[in-house]
Amino acid sequence: MDLELSSRTYLITGGTDGLGLALAQRLIAEGANVAVCGRDEGRLKAAQQRLGPTALCVQADVTQASDCDNFVQLTVDRFGGLDGVVNNAGKASSSTILRSTDEEWRSDYELKVLAALRISRAAIEHLEVHAGAILNVLAIGARTPQAGSAPTTASRAAGLVLTKAMSNEVAAKGIRVNAVLIGLIESGQWVRRAAAENETMEQFYARAARAANIPLGRYGKAEEFADLAAFLLSPRASYITGVGIAVDGGLSPVI
């Protein structure tokens, strides 16, 4: 299937490694222009090498409104327009309600919800020109929060509400807004965990998949997330908006 992404332009927050980098590579392989941002200079340089000279890699802290505005503007200036936004920046922050601090809640909400809101607001006027798309990367905990999973699951639930509310507001502009809710996906954090536990990656993933009781029996791959995300950003998904789709191997207990 031709996703019709050639010469279109997409920006990805948190795009210097993990899921964001996998999606950037997928979009570039489809002929798209891609801009990514991140805070770590070393990861930015590594991402530039992997994505090639045509990609735009910007150092930005998405918890700062000025950095969000600047990232969007730099992307538009570089490529002449904008067709899609991926709000992917975030990290796990889980504790119990009783032990978590107010600051942990504030910083998590700032990173996962307000950052997505700011990037989206700055991008909407540009997306309207090309009937573009916004994609929010969330987690299945947004729908099925477990004990000890806050504040991350609370922020992800807010992100799901933001997705639906925004989709209704910008639909008349021709802009679509969707979310991908990830389950357990192979990433650098699990590589570090396996090393700490003196296991090979194969041993770690097999054991962890059994412990989590993933119906498909394995962790997902970043490329599997990227395939779904690229489709939702593409014109081939032109009648899909306001939904959250899980990519979790069947792990989530809800439909």
C-alpha positions as CSV (number, residue, x, y, z in Angstrom):
1,M,0.0,0.0,0.0
2,D,1.3,3.4,-0.9
3,L,0.7,5.7,2.1
4,E,1.1,8.8,-0.1
5,L,3.6,10.3,2.3
6,S,6.1,11.5,-0.3
7,S,7.2,15.1,0.1
8,R,4.9,15.6,3.1
9,T,6.3,17.0,6.3
10,Y,6.0,15.6,9.9
11,L,7.5,16.7,13.2
12,I,8.0,14.3,16.1
13,T,8.6,15.3,19.7
14,G,10.9,12.9,21.6
15,G,12.0,11.7,18.2
16,T,15.7,11.1,18.9
17,D,15.4,7.4,20.1
18,G,12.9,4.6,20.8
19,L,9.5,4.8,19.2
20,G,9.9,8.3,18.0
21,L,13.1,7.5,16.1
22,A,11.6,4.3,14.6
23,L,8.6,6.4,13.3
24,A,11.0,9.0,11.9
25,Q,12.9,6.3,10.0
26,R,9.6,4.8,8.7
27,L,8.3,8.2,7.5
28,I,11.7,9.0,5.8
29,A,11.6,5.6,4.1
30,E,8.2,6.6,2.7
31,G,9.7,9.8,1.2
32,A,8.5,12.2,3.8
33,N,10.4,15.2,5.3
34,V,10.9,14.8,9.1
35,A,11.8,17.0,12.0
36,V,12.5,15.6,15.4
37,C,13.3,17.2,18.7
38,G,14.9,16.2,22.0
39,R,16.8,17.6,25.0
40,D,19.9,15.5,24.9
41,E,22.6,16.8,22.6
42,G,24.3,13.4,22.2
43,R,21.1,11.7,21.2
44,L,20.3,14.5,18.7
45,K,23.7,13.9,17.0
46,A,23.1,10.2,16.9
47,A,19.7,10.7,15.5
48,Q,21.0,13.0,12.8
49,Q,23.4,10.3,11.7
50,R,20.8,7.7,11.6
51,L,18.1,9.8,9.8
52,G,20.5,11.5,7.3
53,P,21.2,15.1,6.4
54,T,17.7,15.8,5.1
55,A,16.2,15.4,8.5
56,L,15.9,18.4,10.9
57,C,17.0,17.6,14.5
58,V,16.3,20.4,17.0
59,Q,17.3,20.7,20.6
60,A,14.2,21.6,22.5
61,D,12.5,21.2,25.9
62,V,8.8,20.7,25.2
63,T,7.9,21.7,28.7
64,Q,8.9,25.3,27.6
65,A,6.3,27.1,25.5
66,S,8.9,29.1,23.6
67,D,10.7,25.9,22.6
68,C,7.5,24.4,21.3
69,D,6.7,27.4,19.2
70,N,10.3,27.5,17.9
71,F,10.3,23.8,16.9
72,V,7.1,24.2,14.9
73,Q,8.4,27.4,13.2
74,L,11.8,25.9,12.4
75,T,10.1,22.9,10.8
76,V,7.8,25.1,8.6
77,D,10.8,27.4,7.6
78,R,12.9,24.4,6.7
79,F,10.3,22.4,4.7
80,G,7.8,25.0,3.6
81,G,4.8,23.6,5.5
82,L,3.5,21.0,7.9
83,D,1.4,17.9,7.3
84,G,1.5,16.1,10.7
85,V,2.5,16.3,14.3
86,V,3.4,13.5,16.6
87,N,3.3,14.2,20.3
88,N,5.6,11.5,21.6
89,A,7.7,13.1,24.3
90,G,7.4,11.4,27.7
91,K,8.8,9.1,30.2
92,A,7.4,6.7,32.8
93,S,6.7,8.1,36.2
94,S,4.9,5.7,38.4
95,S,4.4,5.6,42.2
96,T,1.6,5.1,44.7
97,I,-0.9,7.8,45.4
98,L,0.3,8.1,49.0
99,R,4.0,8.3,48.1
100,S,3.9,10.5,45.0
101,T,4.6,14.2,45.5
102,D,2.8,17.2,44.1
103,E,5.9,18.1,42.0
104,E,5.9,14.6,40.4
105,W,2.3,15.2,39.3
106,R,3.0,18.7,38.0
107,S,6.1,17.7,36.0
108,D,4.4,14.7,34.5
109,Y,1.4,16.6,33.4
110,E,3.6,19.4,32.0
111,L,5.6,16.9,29.9
112,K,2.8,14.6,28.7
113,V,-0.3,16.9,28.5
114,L,0.7,20.6,28.3
115,A,3.5,19.9,25.9
116,A,1.2,18.1,23.5
117,L,-1.3,20.9,23.8
118,R,1.3,23.6,23.1
119,I,2.8,21.9,20.1
120,S,-0.6,21.2,18.7
121,R,-1.8,24.8,19.1
122,A,1.3,26.1,17.4
123,A,0.9,23.7,14.5
124,I,-2.9,23.9,13.8
125,E,-2.7,27.0,11.5
126,H,-0.1,25.1,9.4
127,L,-1.9,21.8,9.4
128,E,-5.1,23.4,8.3
129,V,-3.5,24.3,5.0
130,H,-2.9,20.7,4.1
131,A,-5.7,18.9,6.0
132,G,-3.0,17.4,8.3
133,A,-3.0,15.1,11.2
134,I,-2.1,15.0,14.9
135,L,-1.1,11.8,16.6
136,N,-0.7,11.5,20.4
137,V,1.4,8.6,21.7
138,L,-0.1,7.3,24.9
139,A,-0.2,4.0,26.8
140,I,-2.8,1.4,27.5
141,G,-2.8,2.5,31.1
142,A,-4.8,5.5,30.1
143,R,-7.8,3.1,30.0
144,T,-6.7,0.5,32.5
145,P,-4.7,2.2,35.3
146,Q,-3.2,-0.2,37.8
147,A,-2.2,0.4,41.5
148,G,1.1,2.2,41.6
149,S,0.9,3.5,38.1
150,A,0.2,7.2,38.7
151,P,0.9,9.9,37.8
152,T,1.7,8.5,34.3
153,T,-1.7,6.8,33.8
154,A,-3.5,9.9,34.9
155,S,-1.6,12.0,32.4
156,R,-2.2,9.5,29.7
157,A,-5.9,9.4,30.4
158,A,-5.9,13.2,30.1
159,G,-4.1,12.8,26.8
160,L,-6.9,10.5,25.6
161,V,-9.5,13.1,26.5
162,L,-7.4,15.8,24.8
163,T,-7.3,13.7,21.7
164,K,-11.1,13.4,21.5
165,A,-11.8,17.0,22.4
166,M,-9.3,18.3,19.9
167,S,-10.5,16.0,17.2
168,N,-14.0,17.5,17.5
169,E,-12.7,21.1,17.5
170,V,-10.5,20.9,14.5
171,A,-12.5,18.5,12.3
172,A,-14.1,21.4,10.5
173,K,-10.5,22.5,9.5
174,G,-9.9,19.1,7.9
175,I,-7.5,18.1,10.6
176,R,-7.6,14.6,12.1
177,V,-6.5,13.8,15.7
178,N,-5.9,10.3,16.9
179,A,-3.9,8.4,19.6
180,V,-1.9,5.2,19.7
181,L,-1.9,3.4,23.0
182,I,1.2,1.3,23.4
183,G,1.6,-1.8,25.5
184,L,5.0,-3.4,26.2
185,I,7.3,-2.5,23.3
186,E,11.0,-3.3,22.9
187,S,13.1,-0.2,23.8
188,G,16.3,1.0,25.4
189,Q,14.8,1.0,28.9
190,W,14.4,-2.8,28.7
191,V,17.9,-3.2,27.4
192,R,19.2,-1.4,30.5
193,R,16.9,-3.5,32.8
194,A,18.1,-6.8,31.2
195,A,21.8,-5.7,31.7
196,A,21.1,-4.9,35.4
197,E,19.5,-8.3,35.8
198,N,22.4,-10.1,33.9
199,E,20.0,-11.5,31.3
200,T,20.2,-11.7,27.5
201,M,17.6,-9.7,25.7
202,E,15.9,-12.9,24.6
203,Q,15.8,-14.2,28.1
204,F,14.4,-10.9,29.5
205,Y,11.7,-10.4,26.9
206,A,10.6,-14.0,27.1
207,R,10.3,-13.9,30.9
208,A,8.7,-10.5,31.0
209,A,6.1,-11.4,28.3
210,R,5.1,-14.5,30.3
211,A,4.9,-12.5,33.5
212,A,2.7,-9.8,31.9
213,N,0.6,-12.5,30.3
214,I,0.6,-10.9,26.8
215,P,-1.8,-12.9,24.7
216,L,0.6,-12.9,21.6
217,G,3.3,-14.1,23.9
218,R,6.0,-11.4,23.2
219,Y,6.9,-7.8,23.4
220,G,6.1,-5.6,20.4
221,K,8.7,-4.1,18.2
222,A,9.2,-0.3,17.6
223,E,8.7,-0.9,13.9
224,E,5.2,-2.4,14.6
225,F,4.3,0.8,16.4
226,A,5.8,2.9,13.5
227,D,3.7,1.1,10.9
228,L,0.5,1.9,12.6
229,A,1.5,5.5,13.4
230,A,2.6,6.1,9.8
231,F,-0.8,4.9,8.5
232,L,-2.8,7.1,10.9
233,L,-0.7,10.1,9.8
234,S,-1.2,9.3,6.1
235,P,-4.0,10.3,3.7
236,R,-5.0,6.6,3.6
237,A,-6.5,7.1,7.1
238,S,-8.5,10.1,5.9
239,Y,-11.8,9.0,7.6
240,I,-10.3,8.1,11.0
241,T,-10.3,10.7,13.8
242,G,-11.0,10.9,17.5
243,V,-9.9,7.4,18.3
244,G,-7.3,5.7,20.4
245,I,-5.9,2.4,18.9
246,A,-3.9,0.0,21.1
247,V,-0.8,-1.7,19.8
248,D,-0.2,-4.1,22.7
249,G,-0.4,-7.7,21.6
250,G,-3.8,-8.0,23.2
251,L,-2.5,-7.0,26.6
252,S,-5.2,-4.5,27.4
253,P,-8.3,-6.2,29.0
254,V,-10.7,-3.6,27.4
255,I,-12.1,-3.5,23.9
